[in-house]
Amino acid sequence: MSVIDLLAPHDADNDVLYDVVIVGGGVVGLVLACGLQSSGLRIAIVEAKTPQQAAERPRAYALSPQSAHIFRALGLWEQIAPAIAHFPQVVLSDANYPYRVEFLPDDIGEPAVYYCAEHAVLVEALQQKIATFPTVTCWDETQVVEVNYGNDHATLMLNHSQPTERTVAVNATLVVAADGANSPLRIGSGIKTIGWDYWQSCITAFISPAPPHQNIAYERFWSSGPFAILPLPDNRCQIVWTASHTEAKAIAALPPTQFMVEMKHRYGSQASDLTLLSDPLVFPVRLMQSQTYCKPRLALVGDAAHCCHPIGGQGLNMGIRDAAALAQVLQTAQQQQQDIGSLAVLKSYDRWRRFENWIILVMTDLLNRTFSNHWLPLVILRRIVLHGMITWTPLRQLFLRLMTGLWGRQPQLSSFAPLAVSVDRHTTYQNYSKSGETA
């Protein structure tokens, strides 16, 4: 059956049925789908963009060792590892204070302190993996028009634009919102959030330094906010430059030559020459936490559930751990023949991830407020702590374990083995390729 057949005018007896519908085809939504690869659950991914458009975001992410473990468990690490940067060292400093904390792989017993991957590398690898799963259907170029939550299933009205604009009803035991910080699914369900907008915005841009960056990452705290340097392959870096809203907009609007002069002041002496490779982008910074990550038939993951300051590169890593944790909870419930969309099942995910995310949200907020501050007693205190991390290994190791996700309850995905499923058994739930053909 082709995807066109699925989009025929529906009636009550012929609505398409899935176990899990994931709304959002970004990194977090795709990690969840991959994490359910051996569950036997019938899954749909609903994405408003084409696969190519979904992969074309000009952004790179710091990936924690825990995220690397998750990609390894999903069978993707060997594919993405050659295309990402592996950091042998991360250097933390406070403005012009001469002492620096240097984090090394030995501090956490990992091959690298951190990694950095471009959005396209992660999304394309995940898309290719999912294309091999017989139990997953991808609804690209599709908008969720309406969701109605019932006692035993949710009904989604989907508007699909290809080959012609049609509306189809899809029933799901569970709907997962992976649709971003302004999640329509979260808002439509009435789930409240708490948090605030920061006084800061972030500037991101790609550059090339000389001499080469040697894969060493830097995070330097200035009174206006942190400045991070994330190395990438081919001697490129992404910079993440935090400043007040007004200052960030003014800096990003500078001519390229003046922009690079200003950047050089922040970048430091480790490079004698910098080349700008992309136009700078500006986005505001906020902290947000949902008051619950679930309701009957609905679960939130990633930015739909929480947002944090980009300090330490925590945001995407939190979302990846959300997806892995939810995959584990759903697979366990499926094995025990429980209703995967019930509040009893979803609450175990909520208790697990919301508490751990609170720790990260509080920590990133305190770091930002502590270092973006001129008050002398606070300056003295933070520099004492920095000196303590330099001289006392256990303190440095504790901080790094918190920042790399190697604490708390770890998702167990390593036991997931690919499930041998006949395509004929799931003709109603087939994959289709990026060209729209049945897989």
C-alpha positions as CSV (number, residue, x, y, z in Angstrom):
1,M,0.0,0.0,0.0
2,S,1.4,3.4,-0.9
3,V,1.2,6.6,1.2
4,I,-1.3,7.9,-1.3
5,D,-3.6,5.0,-0.4
6,L,-3.3,6.0,3.3
7,L,-4.4,9.5,2.5
8,A,-7.7,8.5,0.9
9,P,-10.8,10.0,2.5
10,H,-11.3,8.3,5.8
11,D,-14.2,6.8,7.7
12,A,-14.5,5.5,11.2
13,D,-13.7,1.9,10.1
14,N,-10.6,2.8,8.1
15,D,-8.7,5.3,10.2
16,V,-4.9,4.6,10.3
17,L,-3.9,3.1,13.6
18,Y,-0.4,3.4,15.2
19,D,0.9,2.6,18.7
20,V,3.1,5.7,18.9
21,V,2.8,8.9,16.8
22,I,5.9,11.2,17.2
23,V,5.2,14.8,16.2
24,G,8.6,16.3,15.2
25,G,11.3,14.8,13.0
26,G,14.2,16.5,14.6
27,V,17.1,14.8,16.5
28,V,15.1,14.0,19.6
29,G,12.0,12.6,17.8
30,L,14.2,10.5,15.6
31,V,16.3,9.2,18.5
32,L,13.0,8.0,20.1
33,A,11.9,6.2,17.0
34,C,15.3,4.5,16.8
35,G,15.1,3.6,20.4
36,L,11.9,1.7,19.8
37,Q,13.4,-0.2,16.9
38,S,13.1,-3.6,18.7
39,S,9.8,-3.0,20.4
40,G,7.4,-4.2,17.7
41,L,5.4,-1.0,18.2
42,R,3.9,0.6,15.1
43,I,5.3,4.1,14.9
44,A,4.6,7.2,12.8
45,I,6.8,10.3,12.6
46,V,5.0,13.5,11.6
47,E,7.2,16.3,10.3
48,A,6.1,19.5,8.7
49,K,9.2,19.7,6.5
50,T,10.7,17.5,3.9
51,P,13.5,15.2,5.1
52,Q,16.1,17.4,3.3
53,Q,14.7,20.6,4.9
54,A,14.7,19.0,8.4
55,A,18.4,18.2,8.0
56,E,19.4,21.6,6.7
57,R,19.6,23.5,10.0
58,P,22.9,25.5,10.2
59,R,23.7,24.5,13.7
60,A,26.2,22.3,15.6
61,Y,25.8,20.7,19.0
62,A,28.0,19.7,21.8
63,L,27.4,16.0,22.4
64,S,28.0,14.6,25.8
65,P,29.6,11.2,26.4
66,Q,26.2,9.9,27.6
67,S,24.7,11.0,24.3
68,A,27.5,9.1,22.6
69,H,26.6,6.0,24.6
70,I,23.0,6.3,23.4
71,F,24.0,6.7,19.7
72,R,26.3,3.7,20.1
73,A,23.5,1.6,21.5
74,L,21.3,2.7,18.6
75,G,23.9,1.3,16.2
76,L,24.8,4.7,14.8
77,W,28.1,5.7,16.4
78,E,30.4,4.1,13.8
79,Q,28.5,6.0,11.1
80,I,28.7,9.5,12.7
81,A,32.0,9.3,14.6
82,P,34.2,10.0,11.6
83,A,32.1,13.1,10.8
84,I,32.2,14.7,14.3
85,A,34.9,16.3,16.4
86,H,36.2,14.4,19.5
87,F,37.5,16.7,22.2
88,P,40.6,15.6,24.0
89,Q,40.4,18.7,26.2
90,V,37.8,21.3,27.3
91,V,39.2,24.5,28.9
92,L,37.0,26.5,31.3
93,S,38.1,30.0,32.3
94,D,36.7,33.2,33.9
95,A,37.3,36.3,31.7
96,N,40.9,37.3,32.0
97,Y,41.6,35.3,35.2
98,P,44.9,33.6,34.4
99,Y,44.0,30.2,36.0
100,R,42.1,27.7,33.8
101,V,40.3,24.4,34.5
102,E,41.3,21.8,32.0
103,F,39.0,18.8,31.7
104,L,40.5,15.6,30.3
105,P,39.1,12.2,29.3
106,D,40.8,10.6,32.3
107,D,38.6,12.7,34.6
108,I,35.6,10.6,33.6
109,G,37.1,7.5,32.1
110,E,35.8,8.2,28.5
111,P,37.6,8.3,25.1
112,A,36.8,12.1,24.8
113,V,35.6,14.8,27.2
114,Y,32.9,15.9,24.7
115,Y,32.0,15.8,21.0
116,C,30.6,18.2,18.5
117,A,28.3,17.3,15.6
118,E,26.5,19.3,13.0
119,H,22.8,19.0,12.8
120,A,22.8,17.5,9.3
121,V,25.2,14.7,10.4
122,L,22.9,13.6,13.2
123,V,19.6,13.9,11.4
124,E,20.7,12.3,8.1
125,A,22.2,9.3,10.0
126,L,18.9,8.9,12.0
127,Q,16.8,9.2,8.9
128,Q,18.8,6.6,7.1
129,K,18.5,4.2,10.1
130,I,14.7,4.7,10.4
131,A,14.2,4.1,6.6
132,T,15.2,0.4,7.3
133,F,12.5,-0.1,10.0
134,P,9.4,-1.9,8.7
135,T,7.2,-0.7,11.5
136,V,7.9,3.0,11.0
137,T,6.0,5.4,8.7
138,C,7.2,8.9,8.0
139,W,4.6,11.5,7.3
140,D,6.8,14.3,5.9
141,E,5.3,17.7,4.8
142,T,2.5,17.0,7.2
143,Q,0.8,19.3,9.8
144,V,-1.1,18.3,12.8
145,V,-4.4,20.1,12.6
146,E,-6.1,18.8,15.7
147,V,-5.7,16.2,18.4
148,N,-8.5,14.7,20.4
149,Y,-7.6,12.5,23.4
150,G,-9.9,9.7,24.3
151,N,-9.9,7.0,26.9
152,D,-8.1,4.3,24.9
153,H,-6.5,6.3,22.0
154,A,-5.9,9.8,20.6
155,T,-7.1,10.9,17.2
156,L,-4.9,13.2,15.2
157,M,-6.1,15.1,12.1
158,L,-3.2,15.4,9.7
159,N,-3.0,17.7,6.8
160,H,-0.6,16.2,4.2
161,S,0.5,18.5,1.3
162,Q,1.9,15.9,-1.1
163,P,1.0,14.9,-3.8
164,T,-2.2,16.9,-3.2
165,E,-3.5,18.5,0.0
166,R,-5.5,15.9,1.9
167,T,-6.6,15.5,5.5
168,V,-6.5,12.1,7.2
169,A,-7.4,10.8,10.6
170,V,-4.7,8.9,12.5
171,N,-5.4,7.0,15.8
172,A,-2.6,6.4,18.3
173,T,-2.3,4.8,21.6
174,L,0.3,7.4,22.5
175,V,1.2,10.8,21.0
176,V,4.7,12.2,21.7
177,A,5.4,15.9,21.4
178,A,8.9,16.5,20.0
179,D,7.7,19.7,18.3
180,G,10.0,22.3,19.9
181,A,9.9,24.9,22.6
182,N,6.7,26.5,21.4
183,S,5.1,23.1,21.1
184,P,1.5,23.3,19.8
185,L,0.8,19.9,21.3
186,R,1.9,21.0,24.8
187,I,0.0,24.2,24.6
188,G,-3.1,22.5,23.1
189,S,-3.1,19.9,25.9
190,G,-3.2,22.7,28.6
191,I,0.2,21.7,30.2
192,K,1.5,24.7,32.0
193,T,5.2,25.8,32.1
194,I,7.3,27.8,34.5
195,G,10.4,29.8,33.7
196,W,11.6,33.1,32.3
197,D,13.3,34.8,29.4
198,Y,16.9,35.7,30.1
199,W,18.3,39.2,29.5
200,Q,20.6,37.6,27.0
201,S,20.7,36.4,23.4
202,C,23.2,34.0,21.7
203,I,25.1,34.7,18.5
204,T,26.2,31.6,16.6
205,A,28.6,31.5,13.6
206,F,31.0,29.1,11.9
207,I,34.7,30.2,11.7
208,S,38.1,28.8,10.8
209,P,41.0,29.6,13.1
210,A,44.8,29.7,12.4
211,P,46.7,27.9,13.8
212,P,44.4,24.8,13.7
213,H,42.1,24.3,16.7
214,Q,43.5,20.8,17.6
215,N,39.9,19.8,18.7
216,I,40.3,21.7,22.0
217,A,37.0,23.3,23.1
218,Y,36.8,26.4,25.2
219,E,34.2,28.0,27.4
220,R,35.1,31.4,28.7
221,F,32.8,33.4,31.0
222,W,32.5,37.1,30.5
223,S,30.3,39.5,32.4
224,S,27.9,39.7,29.4
225,G,27.7,35.9,29.3
226,P,29.6,32.8,28.3
227,F,31.6,32.5,25.0
228,A,32.0,28.9,23.8
229,I,34.3,27.6,21.0
230,L,33.2,24.2,19.6
231,P,35.7,22.6,17.2
232,L,34.4,20.7,14.1
233,P,36.1,18.7,11.5
234,D,38.1,20.4,8.7
235,N,39.5,23.0,11.1
236,R,36.1,24.7,11.5
237,C,34.5,25.9,14.8
238,Q,31.1,27.0,15.9
239,I,31.1,29.9,18.3
240,V,28.3,30.5,20.7
241,W,28.6,34.0,22.0
242,T,26.2,35.2,24.7
243,A,25.4,38.9,25.3
244,S,22.5,41.2,26.2
245,H,19.7,41.4,23.6
246,T,20.7,44.8,22.4
247,E,24.5,44.1,22.3
248,A,23.9,40.7,20.5
249,K,21.8,42.3,17.8
250,A,24.3,45.2,17.3
251,I,27.3,42.8,17.1
252,A,25.5,40.5,14.6
253,A,24.6,43.5,12.4
254,L,28.3,44.6,12.2
255,P,30.1,44.4,8.8
256,P,32.1,41.1,8.7
257,T,35.4,42.8,9.3
258,Q,34.2,44.6,12.4
259,F,32.4,41.5,13.6
260,M,35.6,39.5,13.5
261,V,37.5,42.3,15.4
262,E,34.9,42.1,18.1
263,M,35.1,38.3,18.1
264,K,38.9,38.3,18.4
265,H,38.5,40.1,21.8
266,R,36.4,37.2,23.1
267,Y,38.2,34.3,21.3
268,G,41.5,34.7,23.0
269,S,45.2,34.2,22.1
270,Q,44.9,30.6,21.0
271,A,44.3,31.8,17.4
272,S,46.3,34.5,15.6
273,D,43.8,34.7,12.7
274,L,40.1,33.9,12.3
275,T,38.1,33.5,9.1
276,L,34.3,33.9,9.1
277,L,32.5,31.1,7.3
278,S,28.9,31.9,7.8
279,D,26.6,34.8,8.6
280,P,26.0,35.2,12.3
281,L,22.6,34.1,13.7
282,V,20.9,35.4,16.8
283,F,18.4,33.7,19.1
284,P,17.0,34.7,22.5
285,V,17.8,32.5,25.6
286,R,15.1,31.2,28.0
287,L,14.6,28.8,30.8
288,M,11.4,26.7,30.7
289,Q,10.2,23.6,32.5
290,S,6.8,21.9,32.0
291,Q,4.9,21.3,35.1
292,T,4.4,17.7,33.9
293,Y,5.9,15.8,31.0
294,C,2.7,13.7,30.4
295,K,-1.0,13.4,30.3
296,P,-3.0,10.4,29.4
297,R,-2.1,9.5,25.7
298,L,0.6,12.3,25.6
299,A,4.3,12.6,26.5
300,L,6.7,15.5,26.0
301,V,10.3,15.2,25.1
302,G,13.2,17.6,24.4
303,D,12.5,21.3,24.0
304,A,8.7,20.6,24.1
305,A,9.3,19.7,27.8
306,H,12.1,22.0,28.8
307,C,14.6,24.7,27.6
308,C,17.7,25.9,29.3
309,H,20.6,28.3,28.9
310,P,23.1,27.1,26.3
311,I,25.9,27.2,28.8
312,G,27.7,23.8,28.8
313,G,25.7,22.6,25.7
314,Q,23.1,20.9,27.8
315,G,19.9,21.4,25.8
316,L,20.0,18.7,23.1
317,N,21.7,16.2,25.4
318,M,18.8,16.5,27.9
319,G,16.4,15.8,25.0
320,I,18.4,12.8,23.8
321,R,18.3,11.4,27.3
322,D,14.5,12.1,27.4
323,A,14.0,10.1,24.2
324,A,16.2,7.2,25.4
325,A,14.4,7.1,28.7
326,L,10.9,7.2,27.2
327,A,11.9,4.4,24.7
328,Q,13.0,2.2,27.7
329,V,9.8,2.9,29.6
330,L,7.6,2.1,26.6
331,Q,9.5,-1.0,25.7
332,T,9.2,-2.3,29.3
333,A,5.5,-1.5,29.4
334,Q,5.0,-3.3,26.0
335,Q,6.8,-6.4,27.3
336,Q,4.6,-6.4,30.4
337,Q,1.5,-5.9,28.2
338,Q,0.6,-2.6,29.8
339,D,-1.2,0.3,28.1
340,I,1.7,2.4,26.8
341,G,-0.5,5.5,26.7
342,S,-1.8,5.2,30.3
343,L,-0.9,7.8,32.9
344,A,0.5,5.0,35.1
345,V,3.1,4.1,32.5
346,L,4.0,7.7,31.5
347,K,4.3,8.9,35.1
348,S,7.4,6.7,35.5
349,Y,9.0,8.6,32.6
350,D,7.9,11.9,34.1
351,R,9.4,11.1,37.5
352,W,12.6,9.9,36.0
353,R,13.4,12.8,33.6
354,R,11.7,15.8,35.1
355,F,13.7,15.5,38.3
356,E,17.0,15.0,36.6
357,N,16.3,17.9,34.1
358,W,15.5,20.1,37.1
359,I,19.0,19.6,38.4
360,I,20.5,20.6,35.0
361,L,18.2,23.6,34.7
362,V,19.1,24.9,38.1
363,M,22.8,24.3,37.6
364,T,22.9,26.1,34.2
365,D,20.9,29.0,35.6
366,L,23.3,29.3,38.7
367,L,26.4,29.1,36.5
368,N,25.1,31.9,34.2
369,R,24.0,34.2,37.0
370,T,27.2,33.6,39.0
371,F,29.6,34.3,36.2
372,S,27.6,37.1,34.5
373,N,28.2,39.2,37.6
374,H,30.5,42.0,38.7
375,W,29.8,41.7,42.5
376,L,33.2,41.4,44.1
377,P,32.3,38.7,46.8
378,L,30.8,36.6,44.1
379,V,33.8,37.0,41.8
380,I,36.1,35.9,44.6
381,L,33.9,32.9,45.4
382,R,33.7,31.6,41.9
383,R,37.4,31.9,41.4
384,I,38.0,30.0,44.6
385,V,35.8,27.3,43.2
386,L,37.6,27.3,39.9
387,H,41.0,27.1,41.7
388,G,39.5,24.2,43.7
389,M,38.6,22.3,40.5
390,I,42.2,22.8,39.3
391,T,43.8,21.5,42.4
392,W,41.2,18.9,43.7
393,T,40.5,16.2,41.2
394,P,37.3,14.8,42.9
395,L,35.6,18.3,42.6
396,R,36.6,18.5,38.9
397,Q,35.3,15.0,38.3
398,L,32.0,15.7,40.0
399,F,31.4,18.8,38.0
400,L,32.3,17.1,34.7
401,R,30.1,14.1,35.4
402,L,27.1,16.4,36.0
403,M,27.8,18.3,32.8
404,T,28.3,15.2,30.7
405,G,25.2,13.2,31.7
406,L,27.2,10.5,33.5
407,W,25.2,10.7,36.7
408,G,21.7,9.8,37.7
409,R,19.8,7.0,36.2
410,Q,21.2,5.9,32.8
411,P,18.9,4.7,30.0
412,Q,19.5,1.1,29.1
413,L,19.4,0.8,25.4
414,S,22.3,-1.6,24.9
415,S,20.0,-4.6,25.2
416,F,17.9,-3.5,22.2
417,A,18.5,-5.8,19.3
418,P,17.0,-5.3,15.8
419,L,13.7,-7.1,15.6
420,A,13.1,-9.4,12.6
421,V,9.7,-8.3,11.3
422,S,8.2,-9.3,8.0
423,V,7.2,-6.3,5.9
424,D,4.1,-8.1,4.8
425,R,2.9,-8.2,8.4
426,H,2.8,-4.4,8.5
427,T,1.7,-3.4,5.0
428,T,-0.5,-0.7,6.5
429,Y,2.4,0.8,8.4
430,Q,5.2,0.7,5.8
431,N,8.1,3.0,5.5
432,Y,8.3,5.2,2.5
433,S,11.5,6.7,1.1
434,K,12.3,10.3,0.8
435,S,11.0,10.2,-2.8
436,G,7.6,9.0,-1.5
437,E,7.9,5.4,-2.7
438,T,7.0,2.5,-0.6
439,A,10.1,0.9,1.1
